Amino acid sequence: MSKRALLSIDGGGIRGIIPLCALAELERQTQRPARDWFSYVAGTSTGAIIAGGIACGLSAEQMLELYQTLGPNVFRFDLFGFLTSLASFRYRSKPLAELLQIYYDDVTLNDLPIDIMVTATRVSDGKPWYFVRDNACNSSSTGSLRLVDCVTASAAAPTFFEPYDVPGIGACVDGGVGIAGNPVYQTCVEAFYYSPQGTYTPSDTVVVSLGTGYSPKPAAPRHLLEWVTWIIGELLAVPAEQQTELVLRHFTTAGTYRINPPLPRDIGMDDVSAVPELITIGRELAANLDWDDILAGKPALQVRPNLAWLQRH
């Protein structure tokens, strides 16, 4: 592979198992860790956890094992916090931070050997934050932050986790609040415009955007409640696909892949009982991926024909 490769991973909680299965297949096919193939990794929420692990040199299989044990460690209902916060969150963020620190230690973004972007949203003013390594072309304001703090903040999905305080930034929540549930466009902007000149150019870059699966669309709404449900669902789902469309329109010479399989049903981000089902979905997806062709930037119809969830433009 002569091209540079960028990896972006969506949010989606426990459904992060799906992109992890795809990355485990990459490592199986190439016999090399994912970090060897991607010079820039990015993620939101669960995608941030995976991106952080890749940047630290963890294998996808290691992270799959981690996700299969997340339930009792992270998704522990906090009744006291639920009541005293007036039902604003179900889980504390601290257990997640403590678990991630076992894997990330105290490394900062600047300590990492590859580029990374982690998204979060500051509670006090709704400002989106894109935590990246410092370089001469950006503001050099986030590279000294610890990876564990950035990732925990990104994973603090409102109503699920309490906001997480990032030193020097303030209380933050999931970067998917707003438009970065799929951070692929923001990743490309950072790489192509805010990296030293010549580091990344669209024509020499393959962009891989991994989703965590999408739920089947309901029938046409018939009354007010169904319309409200439909609108909320679209407000969450449409921005994610819009980000890929922006990459396709603005960076036309990049080889861009969007890999996001359909789900047989709606699977909640904290539904740990669905882990076996998610592994099956992820393994089926992975079996249809030819990573050599993807990383070489070959058209999707040559990579695997007739797969609607695999797009290359």
Helices and strands as residue ranges (DSSP letters): E 4-9, G 13-16, H 17-30, G 34-36, E 40-43, H 46-55, H 60-68, H 70-74, H 79-84, H 94-104, G 109-111, E 115-122, E 128-132, H 147-155, E 164-166, E 170-174, H 184-193, G 202-204, E 205-210, H 224-250, E 255-259, G 272-274, H 275-286, H 291-295, H 300-303, E 310-312
